[in-house]
Amino acid sequence: MQLFVGLGNPGAKYAGNRHNIGFMAVDAIAAAHGFGPWRARFQGQAAEGSLGGEKVILLKPETFMNLSGKSVGEAARFYRVAPEAVTVFHDELDLAPARLRVKRGGGHAGHNGLRSITGHIGAEFQRVRLGIGHPGHKDRVAAYVLQDFARADAGWLDALMRAIAEAAPWLAEGKPDRFQTAVAQRMAPARRAPEAHAAKPAAAPKEPPAPDPRSPMQKLMDRFR
């Protein structure tokens, strides 16, 4: 059994925020793979289903981001899931929008949701880092992550959610590299082959003019004839 956690803040006010991209990811997985209904459990919303033949619990903590670990820890203890079987989907400032990276263990890099989870189950859980870009200065980070995605982001955001949902079974099968590759291939922009054009025949080289045998005086006289 595995526990897939999406990080975000509960309530309609936050639903479209950059900080809620983790919620969006597990929602996409649930919808694409026919998971059971979301139910209030573990101080959050949980849904059960299977991916790649593995039973998976999806969890959206409703404790607000800074206390996400309370919900994750409760679910992990109930199902007796080790940290190595927990995968957390979260927003990542240090990745460009539409980029994704999978990482196991490590620090929280200032992310309060990861900090809270680490405090409850340790650091050896797997992270799916979902790029949202950086506002350019650390003083603008708090406002930036709590803003909704811009309309211009809708295209890549929808494509990324679809790619994550399609590739999610690789994560459940313990193949994060295959998952990351599948998402990258799905997100790669289509490249159209250039249309074939008939090659134009090369122009025949011009022959150099024949040398003029006239003397300078003859050339001058010929001009006035």
ABEGO torsion letter per residue (X at the ends): XBBBBBBEBBEAAAAABAAAAAAAAAAAAAAAAGBBBBBBBGGBBBBBBBBGGBBBBBBBBAAEAAAAAAAAAAAAAAAGBBAAABBBBBBBAABBBGBBBBBBEEBAGGBAAAAAAAAAAEAABBBBBBBAEBAGBAAAAAAAAABBBBAAAAAAAAAAAAAAAAAAAAAAAGBAAAAAAAAAAAABBBBBBBBBBBBBBBBBBBBBBBBBABBAAAAAAAAAX
